């Protein structure tokens, strides 16, 4: 039964690690994350500041451009079927 106790020990270790991960994710979801995000540190909104260099494109422009691209690709596939 030595093999069985080793297997049980590794299973218990795995369960402990899973419980720690679950507790950590619950704490972050409840607002217990790191203080940098709560103080306005580095987050995704930093990319949308007016003083950032480069081309500034809004989400509507990106949506229209991506849907237009998909539409053109679909039309080219349809035209390719008729010409072949």
Rosetta blueprint (number, residue, H / E / L):
1 X L
2 X H
3 X H
4 X H
5 X H
6 X H
7 X H
8 X H
9 X H
10 X H
11 X H
12 X H
13 X H
14 X H
15 X H
16 X H
17 X H
18 X H
19 X H
20 X H
21 X H
22 X H
23 X H
24 X H
25 X H
26 X H
27 X H
28 X H
29 X H
30 X L
31 X L
32 X L
33 X L
34 X L
35 X H
36 X H
37 X H
38 X H
39 X L
40 X L
41 X L
42 X L
43 X L
44 X H
45 X H
46 X H
47 X H
48 X H
49 X L
50 X L
51 X L
52 X L
53 X L
54 X L
55 X L
56 X L
57 X L
58 X L
59 X H
60 X H
61 X H
62 X H
63 X H
64 X H
65 X H
66 X H
67 X H
68 X H
69 X H
70 X H
71 X H
72 X H
73 X H
74 X H
75 X H
76 X H
77 X H
78 X H
79 X H
80 X H
81 X H
82 X H
83 X H
84 X L
